[in-house]
């Protein structure tokens, strides 16, 4: 069976390697060999073992009827969307690792796949090598999922872990994460939480069966987290992690991406480095957690190749994985309730005027004080903190 890869970067080249290294077992599992016929990339790769497969024009793949499975590992919405759409319309099944594409155009691409009686799957788009999509769409379909809390961005978890353990500088550790192939081309997507936002939008769409617009999810990243925040966290016996969360609220879900202060008994507290973890609470299952490499060439490629085997086994058999195009109206994020850790230059009497009794956390810094509020809605917190002023930073507690 002839296959093609679009995008010969970190993941695409990993896919080529997995196909080569695991050739024998893959042939056994599929019942025939998965033969790499094309690699689409605008760049030249002189001396590369797959040099003869390289093409620069996506229509070369579209027009080749022999190609049944196409992998999209280019990243970004365009031109990935145009290329994937053309592949599906040409009767080819597609797997993508591209969360930006799935979160933005997933509903449309699923519809196009259905109309053309092919499959569109995206196991690698969330959690890298963690098989979370198929777990949700197959194994957990007997449950109503009440909560998902995830560390689903390897770059930021790697950075936060290093900042916590080694007191590393933010810029230096970001450069290291990029050189290890964890970070997106534009690190903003990682550090500002956009990548985690798209991933929780995908997971919430899967568990609700409706399309979640990632623009509706309030999202904060880690770019404002400082060494001093980690000193306070340590004094409180907590760790700081970037969480992507969704919680069932009546007929809908309430979502947020933000850094949270976690206690050591929190399920996600010990998830360190580039590892990802997805905690899921089902109404029958109770607690479960899925842990593994969330980024990097071979772990992500492993999930892509798993999808290729699935696609090969289901050629001409469309399988419904995904959600309907109807939009899910998320619950109002202003009504979410948290305790907040606040650093401020305001005095204790000013703090107590606005927030009443609070728990102080001091580091003996001259010009600021840290405190934890009682549980408040986002809306109440916003009003009281703007009345207080002098806010240096705010981190929610989980
Ligand atoms: N940049 C992403 C991460 C890659 O760090 O998790 C995997 O989606």
Boltz pocket constraint, residues with backbone or C-beta under 6 A from the ligand:
constraints:
  - pocket:
      binder: B
      contacts: [[A, 97], [A, 124], [A, 125], [A, 127], [A, 128], [A, 152], [A, 153], [A, 154], [A, 155], [A, 156], [A, 181], [A, 182], [A, 183], [A, 184], [A, 190], [A, 195], [A, 294], [A, 295], [A, 296]]
      max_distance: 6.0
